[in-house]
Amino acid sequence: MIAAADLAFRGVTGLQFSIDSQESRHQIDIFGDWVVDFEREPVVPQLVHFDRQYWRWEFEFASATHLSFGAFGFTLQHRQTPVWTSEMWPQLAQRA
């Protein structure tokens, strides 16, 4: 099942963002960018938010973009009802 959703991370620290910019000739992928992989691991030693577990998050995007930061949690808000599909992304008519 897949659905468009918004993630809001809480208690973010140490934000790092990098883009491997290459000549695109002003063209973009018709599907936009998407997360290819992500990892979460506990921060040790933990120096902030001692009342809860603190995590390091790392995201890799299809466009060779990398995003990492620390956070103690997140909220997720669906933009639409999840749909069953065998595709890696929703069809245009299914997008929020």
Stockholm file with secondary structure:
# STOCKHOLM 1.0

chainA/1-96         MIAAADLAFRGVTGLQFSIDSQESRHQIDIFGDWVVDFEREPVVPQLVHFDRQYWRWEFEFASATHLSFGAFGFTLQHRQTPVWTSEMWPQLAQRA
#=GR chainA/1-96 SS CBCCEEEEEESCEEEEEEECCCCCTTCCCTTCCCEEEEEEEECSSCCSCTTSCCEEEEEEETTSEEEEEEESEEEEEESSCCBCCSSSSCCGGGCC
#=GC SS_cons        CBCCEEEEEESCEEEEEEECCCCCTTCCCTTCCCEEEEEEEECSSCCSCTTSCCEEEEEEETTSEEEEEEESEEEEEESSCCBCCSSSSCCGGGCC
//
